[in-house]
Amino acid sequence: MKVLVINAGSSSLKYQLIDMATEKAIAKGGCERIGIDGSFCKHKANGKETVINAAMPTHKEAIQVVLNALVDKEYGAISSMKEIDAVGHRIVHSGEVFNDSVLLTDDVMKKIEELSELAPLHQPANIIGVRACQAIMPNVPMVGVFDTAFHSTMPEKAYIYGIPYEAYTDYKIRRYGFHGTSHRFVSQEAAKYLGREGDENFKVVTMHLGNGSSISAVKGGKSVDTSMSFTPLGGVPMGTRSGDLDPAIVEFLANKYNMTLSETLNYLNKKSGVKGLSGVSSDFRDLTEAAEAGNHRAALALDVFCYSCKKYLGAYAAAMGGVDCVVFTAGIGEHDGLVRKAIAENLEFMGISIDEAKNANLGDGICDITADGGKVKVLVIPTNEELVIARDTERLAK
C-alpha cells in the first residue's frame, strides 16, 4: 500500500508519499505561498530535488501540482495516481469528539468543522486540504489523524483548570495538548527499544523540543499529562511563544502597550519566547553562537528554556510516581547536545545522568546517551509524525 500524507497550513502544504511495505518515503516536498504571488513546490524523489513554479491560488491547485509531480515521467515516484491507495491528513484538533484517528466521512468532516473554534489558525487550513484532495481524488479513502487525540487519555485532574466548572461544560475550556503524534511515536519507539512494550508501568517523559516545544508524561503507553494547554501557547517558553505565565499579565500588557486583546495574544505568540527574551533570534543555533560571544540575553534565553524543561521533567516524574526513561526528540531535542546536557544536569538524585561523549556524538537512529550507572534511560529518538499518520491511514483504509 502507498499512502500520501498531507499536512496543510494556511499558505503551505507539506506532503510525503510512503510505501508501507518498507515504511519509507519515496517522495516528499512542500508547496509554499499558496494564494500568494510567486507560489512554488519543492519536490524530492529518487535522490533529486525539483523546484516547480506554478500558480496556486488555492489548496486545490496545490494538491494538483503535488499529484502531477508524483506521476511526472522525469522526476516522479509512481507511474499513475492509481498507485495512491489512501491519503492521511494531519488535523490539529479533535476536541472531545474523537479519541483516535478516523475515516473522513461527510459526518466526520462536519464535526471537524465545528471544532475549528478551538484551533482557528490551523483547523480551517487542514479542512481545506482535505476538501481539495476529496475533489481531485473522490474514490480514494481519506483518514484524519489528530494532534490532540493522543492526549485524550489524560485524567480529569490533569486537564481541568481552576476556573468555574461551567467554563468546561459550556465551552469545553480545558487542557488538550498538542504534538500528540510525535509523543505517541517516540514513546512507543522507546518501549520497543527497551523491551517494555505492553508494560503498563513503563513511565516515560517525552520532550518534543523545537520551535514549538511540548513535554508529556506517558505511562503504559498513554498520555497522562502534557505541557501545552488549551492552545499551543502554554507550557515551556518556545521560539516565539511565551509559554506559561500569570493570566493577569495579558491585561497589564494590553494597557501598558495600548494593544487590543488580539494584538496582545499576537505579542505572546509571535514576539515572545526565546526570540523576545534574547532580542537575537528564535533559532537556537543563533542563540548559542550569540551566548558564546558573550551576549547575556541570549544566554539567559537558553537558561530560561532549559530550566523550564527541567521543571516539567521533575513534575512529571512526580506525577507518575517515578520515571524509567526520558526521550529527547524534534529539531532541538535531536540536534542540540548543549540543551540536552543543561536539562539533565544535576538530576543524578533522580537517577538521570547522561554520558557527555555519547551526547556530543550521536549516531543514526535511536541513540542511548545514558551514563554508566544511570538508573533512568535517556534516549534521543528522531520523531516521525508522518509515519504515524501513514500507519493509522493504512489501518483504517484497510
ABEGO torsion letter per residue (X at the ends): XBBBBBBBBAABBBBBBBBAAAGBBABBEBBBGBGBBGBBBBBBBGGBBBBBBBBBABAAAAAAAAAAAAABAAABABABAAABABBBBBBABAEAABABBBBBBAAAAAAAAAAAAABAAAAAAAAAAAAAAAAABAABBBBBBBAAAAAAABBAAAABBBBBAAAAAAAGBBBAEBGAAAAAAAAAAAAAAAGABGBAABBBBBBBBBABBBBBBBBGGBBABBABBABAABEBBBAABAEBBBAAAAAAAAAAAGBBAAAAAAAAAAABEAAAAAGABABAAAAAAAAAAGBAAAAAAAAAAAAAAAAAAAAAAAAAGEBABBBBBEAAAAABAAAAAAAABGAAAAGBBBBAAAAABBBBEBBBABBBGBABBBBBBBBBAAAAAAAAAAAAAX
